[in-house]
Amino acid sequence: MNNNNLLAKLSVQQLKRALAIKQAMADLEKELGQILGDEPTAARPAPRSRKRKMSAAARASISAAQTARWAERKKAATPGKALPRKKGEMSAAGRARITAGTKARWARYNAEKKKRAAA
């Protein structure tokens, strides 16, 4: 049930009684804290989460290792400085093979079509 609706349904006398009980509970908690030598729970701040810190030496070590990996990869990628082929370029022989294959497929298709039409 919504807390606002609950408060709206209570009478003034009931609200005063609830406030008195809440105040008495706060006083008792404070007194108990004094007896036990503990701070009141409301006054105690929430513990802060500690951020992990990496030493400068650790960062330098990780950086050096990554730089070495990149250098090794770059060195392996360019053995003789070969010029890259342009995309989409095809040799004349490759184009001739593709053309011959396409013509052969169409010839088979047309022959099959004539055979079905004759039957």
N, C-alpha and C positions, 0 to 999 in steps of 0.2 A: 504494500500500500504506500502511496506517496506520502512523504513526511508532512508536506504542506496541508494536505487534506486532513491528516490526523490532528494537527494543531488547530485547524479551523473547527473541528468537532468538539474539542475540549472546552470546558468552561474556564472562566478566569480563575476560579478557585483551584481547579485541577492544575492549571498552568503554574500558579504560585506554588503549589505543593511540589510539583515536579522540579521547579527551580530550586526550592529549598533542599530537596533530596540530592540534587546534583551538586549543590554547594557543600552539603555535608560530606558527600563522597570525596570531593576535592580536598576538603580539610583533613579527612581521615587519611587520604593518600599522602598528604604532606607530612602529617604527624608520623605515619609509619616510616616514611623516608628518613625522618629525623632520628627515629629510634634505631633504625638499621644502619644509619650513617650513609644513606644513599641520597642522591639528588632526586627531586621530583621528576616523574617521567616526562612531563610537559616541558621542563626546562632543559632536558638533555637533548643536545642536537643529534641529528642522524649521522651515523658514521659516513665519512666521505670515502668514495671509492678511489683507490690510489692508482694513478696512471703508471704503467710500466715504462721505465726509461731504458734506452739502449745507450751504451757507452759510445763515445766517439771512435774508439778503437774497433768496436764491433761493427759500427756503420762503415768504417773505412775498409775493414776486411770483406764485408759483404759486397761493397762497391767494387773493390779490386777483383773479386772473384767473378762478378757479373761482367765487368769490362773484359776480363780474359776470355770469358765464354763468347762474348760478342766478337772479339778479335779473331778467335779460332774459327768461328762460324763464317766470318767474312773472308778469311784466308782460304777456307775450304771451298767457298762459293766461286772464287775467281782464280782458278789455277793458272791460266795462260792469257788472261784478258781477252777471251774470245768475244767477238762482237755478237750481240744477241740478234737473232733473226726477227724481222718485222712480223707482226701478227698478220695473218691473212695471205702471206706470200706462199706460193706453191710452185714447185718446179714444173716444167713443161711435161716431163715424163709422168709425174703424179697426176696432172690434169688429164693427160691422155688415157691413163688407166681408169680414172673415174668415168670419163666419157664413154670408153669402150664397155665398161660394166653396165652403165645406164642403157646404152643401146642394146646390149644383149638381153637385159631384163625386159625392155619394151618389146623386143622381137619375140621372146618367149610368151609374153602376155598376149600379143596380137595373134600368134600362132594358136594359142589355147582358145582364144575368142573365136577364130575362124572354125576351129574344130567343133566347138559347141554349136555354132550357127549351122554347120553342115549336118550335124546329127539330128 
